[in-house]
Amino acid sequence: MAVLRVRKYGDPALRRRAEPVAETTPDIRKIVDDMIETMYDEVGIGLAAPQVGIGLRLIVVADDDTRRARALVNPAITESGGQATAEEGCLSIPGVFAPVTRAAWVKVEARDLDGRPVTIDARGLQARVLQHELDHLDGVLFIDHLDPVTRDRLKRKIKKEGLSEDARHHAFAL
């Protein structure tokens, strides 16, 4: 396994829509292993393939209870509801945190690495992580969910001060 380079805000790879995974090949399995290693190295709880420069609809997330990582291939939100606001950060925008309003619960359908269907009914932190990572697959960053004034203030701060070296100094970076 290898730790991959996490792409940072401003990298065009973060804004591209990812392509579906056609089949789980040995290369895909290696990518997943490397993504899991990278997620843990960065002290994250989720990671999407575009964050490491891979334009595939593939995410890894840490289980809510066990923190054991699992891969989701071609995930999609099929149902959602309610609203919840909480602070978010992102491994691709280290040192930047802001309150984001998202659905309070989601139903996600995907495939595992063996091609079996997976359905996840998630609430709380798990719902937030899944929404955040699925956004990455469509080229959307958490700051895109902020009101224009807050988003512009953060962009100016990033332009002026740059990004911190890593997001490890905060408990919630995705």
Secondary structure, 3 states (H helix, E strand, C coil): CCCCCCCCCCCHHHHCCCECCCCCCHHHHHHHHHHHHHHHHCCCCEEEHHHHCCCECEEEEECCCCCCEEEEEEEEEEEEECCEEEEEEECCEEEEEEEEEECCEEEEEEECCCCCEEEEEEEHHHHHHHHHHHHHHCCCCHHHHCCHHHHHHHHHHHHHHCCCCCCCCCCCCC
